């Protein structure tokens, strides 16, 4: 039977401004728990929505069903353009934490 309790989210150590030129900490396809992998494959809008919420305010728990999730799903279903949202967030993260890369690479990876 599936648990309906919300998972406790880890506290994020958010730093203001660029630290130094860094690389991404995880690989493009990291070894993650199997459940995360299948959730990302079968319901990417949910993962995207939770990630977008955490980026905005890491102190609040992320909801599975939110406006970011709906926006991602609509872009995917109506226009097959969901990569634009992923590219935008990847670029924002890269700039916020001064991670090496380019807008072109963000687009290709998305």
C-alpha positions as a LaTeX table, in Angstrom:
\begin{tabular}{lrrr}
\hline
Residue & $x$ (\AA) & $y$ (\AA) & $z$ (\AA) \\
\hline
Unk1 & 0.00 & 0.00 & 0.00 \\
Unk2 & 1.46 & 3.36 & $-1.00$ \\
Unk3 & 2.16 & 5.91 & 1.69 \\
Unk4 & 0.42 & 9.26 & 1.33 \\
Unk5 & 2.78 & 11.09 & 3.69 \\
Unk6 & 4.81 & 13.92 & 2.22 \\
Unk7 & 8.53 & 13.27 & 2.12 \\
Unk8 & 10.63 & 15.53 & 4.28 \\
Unk9 & 12.86 & 17.59 & 2.00 \\
Unk10 & 16.52 & 18.18 & 2.85 \\
Unk11 & 17.49 & 21.71 & 3.80 \\
Unk12 & 19.35 & 23.47 & 1.00 \\
Unk13 & 22.50 & 25.45 & 1.70 \\
Unk14 & 21.83 & 28.40 & $-0.60$ \\
Unk15 & 24.71 & 30.75 & $-1.29$ \\
Unk16 & 24.24 & 34.22 & $-2.70$ \\
Unk17 & 26.16 & 35.15 & $-5.81$ \\
Unk18 & 28.80 & 33.31 & $-7.78$ \\
Unk19 & 31.35 & 31.27 & $-5.87$ \\
Unk20 & 33.81 & 30.26 & $-8.57$ \\
Unk21 & 33.81 & 28.57 & $-11.95$ \\
Unk22 & 32.53 & 25.11 & $-11.16$ \\
Unk23 & 31.46 & 21.99 & $-12.99$ \\
Unk24 & 28.09 & 20.27 & $-12.56$ \\
Unk25 & 28.22 & 17.99 & $-9.50$ \\
Unk26 & 26.33 & 15.11 & $-11.09$ \\
Unk27 & 26.61 & 13.51 & $-14.49$ \\
Unk28 & 23.95 & 13.89 & $-17.15$ \\
Unk29 & 22.61 & 10.40 & $-16.35$ \\
Unk30 & 23.55 & 9.77 & $-12.71$ \\
Unk31 & 23.04 & 6.56 & $-10.78$ \\
Unk32 & 19.89 & 7.36 & $-8.81$ \\
Unk33 & 17.36 & 5.22 & $-6.99$ \\
Unk34 & 15.28 & 3.27 & $-9.50$ \\
Unk35 & 12.03 & 4.94 & $-8.40$ \\
Unk36 & 13.38 & 8.41 & $-9.24$ \\
Unk37 & 14.46 & 7.21 & $-12.67$ \\
Unk38 & 11.04 & 5.81 & $-13.55$ \\
Unk39 & 9.22 & 8.86 & $-12.16$ \\
Unk40 & 11.39 & 11.07 & $-14.35$ \\
Unk41 & 10.72 & 8.89 & $-17.41$ \\
Unk42 & 6.99 & 8.34 & $-16.89$ \\
Unk43 & 5.99 & 11.66 & $-15.30$ \\
Unk44 & 8.65 & 14.29 & $-16.00$ \\
Unk45 & 6.20 & 17.13 & $-15.31$ \\
Unk46 & 6.04 & 16.09 & $-11.64$ \\
Unk47 & 9.83 & 16.07 & $-11.25$ \\
Unk48 & 10.10 & 19.37 & $-13.11$ \\
Unk49 & 7.43 & 21.01 & $-10.95$ \\
Unk50 & 9.04 & 19.89 & $-7.69$ \\
Unk51 & 12.47 & 21.05 & $-8.84$ \\
Unk52 & 11.14 & 24.44 & $-9.95$ \\
Unk53 & 9.47 & 24.94 & $-6.55$ \\
Unk54 & 12.65 & 24.00 & $-4.68$ \\
Unk55 & 14.68 & 26.44 & $-6.77$ \\
Unk56 & 12.29 & 29.27 & $-5.92$ \\
Unk57 & 12.14 & 28.54 & $-2.19$ \\
Unk58 & 14.24 & 25.66 & $-0.82$ \\
Unk59 & 12.75 & 26.11 & 2.67 \\
Unk60 & 9.24 & 24.99 & 1.62 \\
Unk61 & 8.34 & 21.37 & 0.80 \\
Unk62 & 7.68 & 20.79 & $-2.89$ \\
Unk63 & 4.23 & 19.66 & $-3.98$ \\
Unk64 & 3.81 & 17.02 & $-6.69$ \\
Unk65 & 0.94 & 18.83 & $-8.38$ \\
Unk66 & 1.68 & 22.53 & $-8.92$ \\
Unk67 & 1.55 & 25.29 & $-11.55$ \\
Unk68 & 5.05 & 24.47 & $-12.85$ \\
Unk69 & 4.01 & 20.85 & $-13.38$ \\
Unk70 & 0.91 & 21.95 & $-15.32$ \\
Unk71 & 2.90 & 24.43 & $-17.44$ \\
Unk72 & 5.44 & 21.74 & $-18.32$ \\
Unk73 & 2.70 & 19.23 & $-19.19$ \\
Unk74 & 0.84 & 21.75 & $-21.38$ \\
Unk75 & 4.01 & 22.72 & $-23.23$ \\
Unk76 & 4.75 & 19.06 & $-23.82$ \\
Unk77 & 1.25 & 17.96 & $-24.83$ \\
Unk78 & 0.28 & 20.98 & $-26.90$ \\
Unk79 & 3.56 & 22.03 & $-28.47$ \\
Unk80 & 6.19 & 19.35 & $-27.75$ \\
Unk81 & 8.29 & 22.23 & $-26.43$ \\
Unk82 & 8.93 & 21.14 & $-22.83$ \\
Unk83 & 12.69 & 21.36 & $-23.41$ \\
Unk84 & 12.37 & 25.16 & $-23.30$ \\
Unk85 & 11.38 & 25.10 & $-19.61$ \\
Unk86 & 14.18 & 22.67 & $-18.76$ \\
Unk87 & 16.70 & 24.77 & $-20.70$ \\
Unk88 & 15.58 & 27.94 & $-18.89$ \\
Unk89 & 15.95 & 26.38 & $-15.44$ \\
Unk90 & 19.26 & 24.74 & $-16.30$ \\
Unk91 & 20.58 & 28.11 & $-17.47$ \\
Unk92 & 19.29 & 29.83 & $-14.30$ \\
Unk93 & 21.00 & 27.24 & $-12.08$ \\
Unk94 & 24.23 & 27.51 & $-14.06$ \\
Unk95 & 24.28 & 31.30 & $-13.74$ \\
Unk96 & 23.22 & 31.32 & $-10.06$ \\
Unk97 & 26.04 & 28.97 & $-9.02$ \\
Unk98 & 28.57 & 30.08 & $-11.65$ \\
Unk99 & 28.76 & 26.66 & $-13.29$ \\
Unk100 & 30.70 & 26.40 & $-16.53$ \\
Unk101 & 28.67 & 26.02 & $-19.70$ \\
Unk102 & 26.72 & 27.91 & $-22.32$ \\
Unk103 & 23.16 & 28.55 & $-23.43$ \\
Unk104 & 23.82 & 26.31 & $-26.44$ \\
Unk105 & 24.89 & 23.41 & $-24.24$ \\
Unk106 & 21.87 & 23.98 & $-21.96$ \\
Unk107 & 19.63 & 23.73 & $-25.03$ \\
Unk108 & 21.29 & 20.55 & $-26.31$ \\
Unk109 & 21.20 & 18.82 & $-22.92$ \\
Unk110 & 17.56 & 19.79 & $-22.35$ \\
\hline
\end{tabular}
